Amino acid sequence: MKNSISILLVEDEPLILMGLKSFFKTVEGTVVSWASDSVTAKKLIENNSFDLALVDLDLESELAGLGVI
């Protein structure tokens, strides 16, 4: 059995987020969670464990991208 990789996507641009989600759905063994704002991303990070986080550094949100991590 293959191990899965857990990925967090944080992106506030809907088209970019949609493209990233579509790409990772094609990669076998990936589990993708996503957030479109920093508050949701922080909650996901506090309650889950991720192997990889792709974070938009220019979030139009309460915290900038680096503030999320």
DSSP file with accessible surface (Angstrom, degrees, kcal/mol):
  #  RESIDUE AA STRUCTURE BP1 BP2  ACC     N-H-->O    O-->H-N    N-H-->O    O-->H-N    TCO  KAPPA ALPHA  PHI   PSI    X-CA   Y-CA   Z-CA
    1    1 A M              0   0  233      0, 0.0     2,-0.2     0, 0.0     0, 0.0   0.000 360.0 360.0 360.0 135.0    0.0    0.0    0.0
    2    2 A K        -     0   0  147      1,-0.1     2,-0.2     0, 0.0    27,-0.1  -0.531 360.0-117.7 -80.8 146.9    1.3    3.4   -0.9
    3    3 A N        -     0   0  156     -2,-0.2     2,-0.2     1,-0.0    -1,-0.1  -0.550  27.9-131.3 -77.8 148.3    1.6    6.2    1.7
    4    4 A S        -     0   0   75     -2,-0.2     2,-0.4    26,-0.0    26,-0.2  -0.643   9.1-139.5 -97.6 158.8   -0.4    9.3    1.1
    5    5 A I  E     -a   30   0A  68     24,-2.7    26,-2.8    -2,-0.2     2,-0.5  -0.968  11.8-141.8-117.7 132.6    0.9   12.8    1.3
    6    6 A S  E     -a   31   0A  24     -2,-0.4    45,-2.2    24,-0.2    46,-1.7  -0.862  21.0-171.2 -99.5 123.9   -1.2   15.5    2.9
    7    7 A I  E     -ab  32  52A   3     24,-3.1    26,-2.8    -2,-0.5     2,-0.5  -0.939  13.3-156.9-120.8 136.3   -1.2   18.9    1.2
    8    8 A L  E     -ab  33  53A   1     44,-2.6    46,-2.9    -2,-0.4     2,-0.5  -0.955   9.2-164.4-110.1 125.2   -2.5   22.3    2.3
    9    9 A L  E     -ab  34  54A   0     24,-2.4    26,-2.2    -2,-0.5     2,-0.5  -0.938   5.3-174.7-107.5 128.2   -3.3   24.9   -0.4
   10   10 A V  E     +ab  35  55A   2     44,-2.8    46,-2.6    -2,-0.5     2,-0.3  -0.945  25.2 140.1-124.8 108.2   -3.8   28.5    0.8
   11   11 A E        -     0   0   19     24,-2.0    -2,-0.1    -2,-0.5    48,-0.0  -0.983  37.5-163.4-152.3 132.4   -4.8   30.7   -2.1
   12   12 A D  S    S+     0   0   30     -2,-0.3    24,-0.1    46,-0.0     3,-0.1   0.517  71.3  89.4 -98.4  -4.0   -7.3   33.6   -2.4
   13   13 A E     >  -     0   0  101      1,-0.2     4,-2.6     2,-0.0     3,-0.3  -0.828  69.1-151.2 -92.8 112.9   -7.5   33.7   -6.2
   14   14 A P  H  > S+     0   0   98      0, 0.0     4,-2.6     0, 0.0     5,-0.2   0.856  91.4  49.5 -56.0 -41.1  -10.3   31.2   -7.1
   15   15 A L  H  > S+     0   0  137      2,-0.2     4,-2.1     1,-0.2     5,-0.1   0.895 112.7  46.8 -67.9 -38.8   -9.0   30.3  -10.5
   16   16 A I  H  > S+     0   0   89     -3,-0.3     4,-2.5     2,-0.2     5,-0.2   0.937 113.5  48.9 -66.9 -44.9   -5.5   29.5   -9.2
   17   17 A L  H  X S+     0   0   15     -4,-2.6     4,-2.7     1,-0.2     5,-0.2   0.927 110.5  51.1 -60.3 -43.2   -6.9   27.5   -6.3
   18   18 A M  H  X S+     0   0  105     -4,-2.6     4,-2.5    -5,-0.2    -1,-0.2   0.914 110.7  49.0 -60.8 -43.2   -9.2   25.6   -8.7
   19   19 A G  H  X S+     0   0   41     -4,-2.1     4,-2.4     2,-0.2    -1,-0.2   0.919 111.9  47.9 -63.8 -43.4   -6.2   24.8  -10.9
   20   20 A L  H  X S+     0   0   54     -4,-2.5     4,-2.5     2,-0.2     5,-0.2   0.925 112.5  48.6 -64.4 -44.1   -4.0   23.6   -8.0
   21   21 A K  H  X S+     0   0   47     -4,-2.7     4,-1.8     1,-0.2    -2,-0.2   0.927 111.6  50.2 -62.0 -42.9   -6.8   21.4   -6.7
   22   22 A S  H  X S+     0   0   65     -4,-2.5     4,-0.8    -5,-0.2    -1,-0.2   0.912 110.9  49.4 -62.0 -42.9   -7.4   19.9  -10.1
   23   23 A F  H >< S+     0   0  119     -4,-2.4     3,-1.2     1,-0.2     4,-0.4   0.953 111.7  46.7 -61.3 -50.3   -3.7   19.1  -10.5
   24   24 A F  H >< S+     0   0   26     -4,-2.5     3,-0.9     1,-0.3     6,-0.3   0.774 102.0  65.2 -70.1 -22.2   -3.3   17.4   -7.2
   25   25 A K  H 3< S+     0   0  159     -4,-1.8    -1,-0.3     1,-0.2    -2,-0.2   0.790  99.8  54.2 -65.6 -25.2   -6.5   15.4   -7.7
   26   26 A T  T << S+     0   0  110     -3,-1.2     2,-0.7    -4,-0.8    -1,-0.2   0.617  89.2  89.5 -83.6 -12.0   -4.6   13.7  -10.5
   27   27 A V  S X  S-     0   0   54     -3,-0.9     3,-1.3    -4,-0.4     2,-0.0  -0.779  82.8-127.1 -91.1 114.8   -1.7   12.7   -8.3
   28   28 A E  T 3  S+     0   0  152     -2,-0.7     3,-0.1     1,-0.2    -2,-0.1  -0.312  88.4  22.1 -62.1 135.6   -2.3    9.3   -6.8
   29   29 A G  T 3  S+     0   0   32      1,-0.3   -24,-2.7    -4,-0.1     2,-0.4   0.605  89.3 127.9  86.9  11.6   -1.9    9.3   -3.0
   30   30 A T  E <   -a    5   0A  28     -3,-1.3     2,-0.5    -6,-0.3    -1,-0.3  -0.833  40.8-162.9-103.5 141.6   -2.5   12.9   -2.3
   31   31 A V  E     -a    6   0A  75    -26,-2.8   -24,-3.1    -2,-0.4     2,-0.5  -0.990  17.5-160.8-118.2 118.6   -5.0   14.3    0.2
   32   32 A V  E     +a    7   0A  33     -2,-0.5     2,-0.3   -26,-0.2   -24,-0.2  -0.887  15.7 177.5-112.1 130.8   -5.7   18.0   -0.4
   33   33 A S  E     -a    8   0A  33    -26,-2.8   -24,-2.4    -2,-0.5     2,-0.3  -0.895  15.4-168.3-117.3 155.2   -7.1   20.5    2.0
   34   34 A W  E     -a    9   0A 119     -2,-0.3     2,-0.3   -26,-0.2   -24,-0.2  -0.980  16.7-171.5-147.2 158.0   -7.5   24.1    1.1
   35   35 A A  E     -a   10   0A   3    -26,-2.2   -24,-2.0    -2,-0.3     3,-0.1  -0.988  14.6-159.7-144.3 147.3   -8.3   27.6    2.4
   36   36 A S  S    S+     0   0   65     -2,-0.3     2,-0.3   -26,-0.2   -26,-0.1   0.315  80.0  39.3-110.0   6.2   -8.9   30.8    0.7
   37   37 A D  S  > S-     0   0   48      1,-0.1     4,-2.0    22,-0.1     5,-0.1  -0.976  82.4-113.3-149.8 163.7   -8.2   33.0    3.7
   38   38 A S  H  > S+     0   0    0     -2,-0.3     4,-2.6     1,-0.2     5,-0.2   0.839 110.7  57.1 -70.0 -33.3   -5.7   33.1    6.6
   39   39 A V  H  > S+     0   0   58      2,-0.2     4,-1.9     1,-0.2    -1,-0.2   0.950 110.8  43.1 -64.4 -47.4   -8.2   32.5    9.4
   40   40 A T  H  > S+     0   0   57      1,-0.2     4,-2.4     2,-0.2    -1,-0.2   0.914 113.4  53.0 -63.5 -41.7   -9.4   29.2    7.8
   41   41 A A  H  X S+     0   0    0     -4,-2.0     4,-2.5     1,-0.2    -2,-0.2   0.920 107.4  50.9 -61.3 -44.3   -5.8   28.2    7.0
   42   42 A K  H  X S+     0   0   74     -4,-2.6     4,-2.4     1,-0.2    -1,-0.2   0.911 110.0  50.2 -60.8 -41.4   -4.7   28.8   10.6
   43   43 A K  H  X S+     0   0  123     -4,-1.9     4,-1.6     1,-0.2    -1,-0.2   0.917 110.9  49.0 -63.9 -42.2   -7.6   26.6   11.9
   44   44 A L  H  X S+     0   0   39     -4,-2.4     4,-1.0     1,-0.2    -2,-0.2   0.916 112.2  48.4 -62.7 -42.1   -6.7   23.8    9.4
   45   45 A I  H  < S+     0   0   60     -4,-2.5     3,-0.4     1,-0.2    -2,-0.2   0.894 111.0  50.6 -65.9 -39.3   -3.0   24.0   10.6
   46   46 A E  H  < S+     0   0  141     -4,-2.4    -1,-0.2     1,-0.2    -2,-0.2   0.820 119.3  36.2 -67.5 -30.5   -4.0   23.9   14.2
   47   47 A N  H  < S+     0   0  125     -4,-1.6     2,-0.3    -5,-0.2    -1,-0.2   0.428 118.3  41.8-106.2  -0.9   -6.2   20.8   13.8
   48   48 A N     <  -     0   0   86     -4,-1.0     2,-0.4    -3,-0.4     0, 0.0  -0.914  68.8-124.6-141.0 167.8   -4.3   18.8   11.2
   49   49 A S        -     0   0  102     -2,-0.3     2,-0.4    -3,-0.0    -3,-0.1  -0.966  27.6-168.0-117.1 130.1   -0.9   17.7   10.2
   50   50 A F        -     0   0   42     -2,-0.4   -43,-0.2     1,-0.1     3,-0.1  -0.928  23.8-157.7-121.4 144.6    0.4   18.4    6.7
   51   51 A D  S    S+     0   0  106    -45,-2.2     2,-0.3    -2,-0.4   -44,-0.2   0.742  86.6  16.5 -83.6 -28.3    3.4   17.1    4.7
   52   52 A L  E     -b    7   0A  72    -46,-1.7   -44,-2.6     2,-0.0     2,-0.4  -0.997  61.7-164.5-148.4 138.3    3.4   20.1    2.4
   53   53 A A  E     -b    8   0A  46     -2,-0.3     2,-0.6   -46,-0.2   -44,-0.2  -0.995   3.0-165.7-126.9 125.6    1.9   23.6    2.4
   54   54 A L  E     -b    9   0A  66    -46,-2.9   -44,-2.8    -2,-0.4     2,-0.5  -0.953  21.9-176.0-107.6 111.5    1.6   25.8   -0.7
   55   55 A V  E     -b   10   0A  33     -2,-0.6     2,-0.5   -46,-0.2   -44,-0.2  -0.938  28.8-127.9-120.5 128.2    0.8   29.3    0.6
   56   56 A D    >   -     0   0   33    -46,-2.6     3,-0.7    -2,-0.5     9,-0.0  -0.576  17.1-156.6 -67.5 119.0    0.1   32.4   -1.4
   57   57 A L  T 3  S+     0   0  112     -2,-0.5     8,-0.8     1,-0.2     9,-0.4   0.648  87.6  56.6 -75.3 -13.0    2.5   35.0    0.1
   58   58 A D  T 3  S+     0   0  115      6,-0.2    -1,-0.2     7,-0.1     2,-0.1  -0.314  75.1 166.1-114.7  47.6    0.2   37.9   -1.1
   59   59 A L    <   -     0   0   11     -3,-0.7     2,-1.4     1,-0.1     6,-0.1  -0.403  37.9-140.1 -64.9 137.7   -3.0   36.9    0.6
   60   60 A E  S    S+     0   0  152     -2,-0.1     2,-0.3     4,-0.1    -1,-0.1  -0.604  71.6  98.3 -91.8  69.3   -5.7   39.6    0.7
   61   61 A S  S    S-     0   0   42     -2,-1.4   -24,-0.1     2,-0.2     4,-0.0  -0.838  94.8 -76.5-147.0-178.5   -6.6   38.5    4.2
   62   62 A E  S    S+     0   0  161     -2,-0.3     2,-0.4     1,-0.1    -1,-0.0   0.875 117.8  33.5 -56.0 -42.5   -6.1   39.3    7.9
   63   63 A L  S    S-     0   0   59      2,-0.0   -25,-0.2     1,-0.0    -2,-0.2  -0.909  87.2-120.5-113.7 145.0   -2.6   37.8    7.8
   64   64 A A    >>  -     0   0   60     -2,-0.4     4,-0.9    -4,-0.1     3,-0.8  -0.286  44.3 -90.8 -71.3 169.2   -0.2   37.8    5.0
   65   65 A G  H >> S+     0   0    0     -8,-0.8     3,-1.0     1,-0.3     4,-0.8   0.878 127.7  49.8 -52.8 -44.2    0.9   34.4    3.6
   66   66 A L  H 34 S+     0   0  124     -9,-0.4     3,-0.3     1,-0.2    -1,-0.3   0.820 102.4  63.3 -68.1 -26.5    3.9   34.1    6.0
   67   67 A G  H <4 S+     0   0   35     -3,-0.8    -1,-0.2     1,-0.2    -2,-0.2   0.743  94.5  62.7 -67.8 -21.3    1.7   34.9    8.9
   68   68 A V  H <<        0   0    2     -3,-1.0    -1,-0.2    -4,-0.9    -2,-0.2   0.903 360.0 360.0 -70.2 -39.9   -0.3   31.8    8.2
   69   69 A I     <        0   0  128     -4,-0.8    -2,-0.2    -3,-0.3    -3,-0.1   0.759 360.0 360.0-100.8 360.0    2.7   29.5    8.9
